[in-house]
Amino acid sequence: MAAAAFFDLDRTLLRRSSALALAGSFRERGLISRWQMLRAAGWQLLFVARGASHEAVRRAAEDGLRVLAGHTPDELRSLVADAMEPVLRPLIYAEPLHLVKEHQARGEPVYIVSASLQEIVDAIAEDLGFDGALGTVCEVKDGRYTGRAERALHAEAKADCVRAVAEREGFDLAECTAYSDSHTDLPLLEVVGHPVAVNPDRALRRIAVERGWPVLEFKTRHAS
């Protein structure tokens, strides 16, 4: 059976949270208020401190979805497209892109797996040459977001989504690789045969050492 590689997004492919990096773009488009912008800054501080629990990540994601209520998927896609060059590309690490090429050279498809919105993950995956993307899906009714999740991709849900992709595409999970920085992604790392800790938080670093998983440090900015 075939193998594939699955990359977390925030602090694995990017130096910071993709959704929070886009907060300024959301503010410029009038999608969020100044107060919501300040809250986003607060979440960014928590994210940088690497102290976010499963519950904190879930609450932040729910807040982000509520912001979208009443807006259209095309509005979000336009925002992300406009922000790709000035906001997102400067955050990309060079090291994982080398790994992406290595996996693809071996015939292994590469996917981004992220709690960030599907539209954000799709745009980044396409820009970076990934084969697919798995993200949080916001419900759409009458062409507009409701602010509720159809698929919230955190923790165990990431592992479930990867299992579904593997079953659909015929991947052997024992031969697959996953990369992540956070202990909250432990289910994702445990579902594959080759887990790799990248810029790991303290809890994941301890687990990686105990289990003999590779630990990588990404530092180099990608030259876009």
Backbone hydrogen bonds, N-H to C=O, Kabsch-Sander energy under -0.5 kcal/mol:
donor,donor_aa,acceptor,acceptor_aa,energy
2,A,170,G,-1.0
5,A,109,P,-2.4
6,F,177,T,-2.6
7,F,111,Y,-3.2
8,D,179,Y,-2.5
11,R,14,L,-1.5
11,R,16,R,-0.6
12,T,9,L,-1.4
13,L,9,L,-2.1
14,L,9,L,-2.6
15,R,91,L,-1.9
21,A,17,S,-2.0
22,L,18,S,-1.2
23,A,20,L,-1.4
26,F,22,L,-2.3
27,R,23,A,-2.3
28,E,24,G,-2.3
29,R,25,S,-1.8
30,G,27,R,-1.2
31,L,26,F,-2.5
32,I,26,F,-0.9
37,M,33,S,-2.1
38,L,34,R,-2.1
39,R,35,W,-2.2
40,A,36,Q,-2.3
41,A,37,M,-1.9
42,G,38,L,-2.0
43,W,39,R,-2.3
44,Q,40,A,-2.1
45,L,41,A,-1.9
46,L,42,G,-1.9
47,F,43,W,-2.7
48,V,44,Q,-2.8
49,A,45,L,-1.9
50,R,47,F,-1.4
51,G,46,L,-1.5
57,V,53,S,-2.4
58,R,54,H,-2.3
59,R,55,E,-2.5
60,A,56,A,-2.3
61,A,57,V,-2.2
62,E,58,R,-2.2
63,D,59,R,-2.4
64,G,60,A,-2.1
65,L,61,A,-2.0
66,R,62,E,-2.1
67,V,63,D,-1.4
68,L,64,G,-0.7
68,L,65,L,-1.0
69,A,65,L,-0.5
69,A,66,R,-1.1
70,G,145,Y,-2.8
71,H,68,L,-2.6
76,L,72,T,-1.6
77,R,73,P,-2.6
78,S,74,D,-2.4
79,L,75,E,-2.1
80,V,76,L,-2.6
81,A,77,R,-2.4
82,D,78,S,-2.2
83,A,79,L,-1.6
84,M,80,V,-1.0
84,M,81,A,-0.6
85,E,81,A,-0.5
87,V,83,A,-2.3
88,L,83,A,-1.8
89,R,84,M,-3.0
91,L,88,L,-1.8
92,I,89,R,-1.7
93,Y,13,L,-2.8
94,A,220,T,-2.9
97,L,94,A,-0.6
98,H,94,A,-1.3
99,L,95,E,-1.6
100,V,96,P,-2.5
101,K,97,L,-1.8
102,E,98,H,-1.9
103,H,99,L,-2.7
104,Q,100,V,-2.5
105,A,101,K,-2.2
106,R,102,E,-1.1
106,R,103,H,-0.6
107,G,104,Q,-1.5
108,E,103,H,-2.7
111,Y,5,A,-2.5
112,I,132,G,-1.6
113,V,7,F,-2.8
114,S,134,L,-2.8
118,Q,136,T,-2.9
120,I,117,L,-0.5
121,V,117,L,-2.5
122,D,118,Q,-3.1
123,A,119,E,-1.6
124,I,120,I,-2.0
125,A,121,V,-2.8
126,E,122,D,-2.5
127,D,123,A,-2.2
128,L,124,I,-2.1
129,G,125,A,-0.7
129,G,126,E,-0.7
130,F,125,A,-2.7
131,D,110,V,-2.2
132,G,110,V,-1.1
134,L,112,I,-2.9
136,T,116,S,-2.5
137,V,151,R,-2.4
138,C,136,T,-0.6
139,E,148,R,-3.4
141,K,144,R,-2.9
144,R,141,K,-1.9
145,Y,71,H,-3.3
146,T,139,E,-2.3
147,G,139,E,-0.6
150,E,137,V,-3.2
151,R,137,V,-1.8
153,L,151,R,-0.7
154,H,152,A,-1.4
157,A,154,H,-2.2
158,K,155,A,-1.3
159,A,155,A,-1.0
160,D,156,E,-2.4
161,C,157,A,-2.3
162,V,158,K,-2.3
163,R,159,A,-2.4
164,A,160,D,-2.1
165,V,161,C,-2.2
166,A,162,V,-2.7
167,E,163,R,-2.4
168,R,164,A,-2.3
169,E,165,V,-3.0
170,G,166,A,-1.5
171,F,166,A,-1.7
172,D,2,A,-3.3
173,L,171,F,-0.8
175,E,172,D,-2.0
176,C,172,D,-0.6
176,C,173,L,-0.9
177,T,4,A,-2.1
178,A,194,H,-1.7
179,Y,6,F,-2.5
180,S,196,V,-1.8
185,D,182,S,-1.6
186,L,183,H,-1.6
189,L,185,D,-2.2
190,E,186,L,-2.6
191,V,187,P,-1.1
192,V,188,L,-0.5
192,V,189,L,-0.7
193,G,173,L,-2.2
194,H,176,C,-1.8
196,V,178,A,-2.4
197,A,214,P,-2.5
198,V,180,S,-2.9
199,N,216,L,-3.0
201,D,181,D,-2.2
205,R,201,D,-2.8
206,R,202,R,-2.1
207,I,203,A,-2.0
208,A,204,L,-3.0
209,V,205,R,-2.4
210,E,206,R,-2.4
211,R,207,I,-2.2
212,G,208,A,-1.0
213,W,208,A,-2.3
216,L,197,A,-3.2
218,F,216,L,-0.5
222,H,92,I,-3.0
224,S,222,H,-1.1
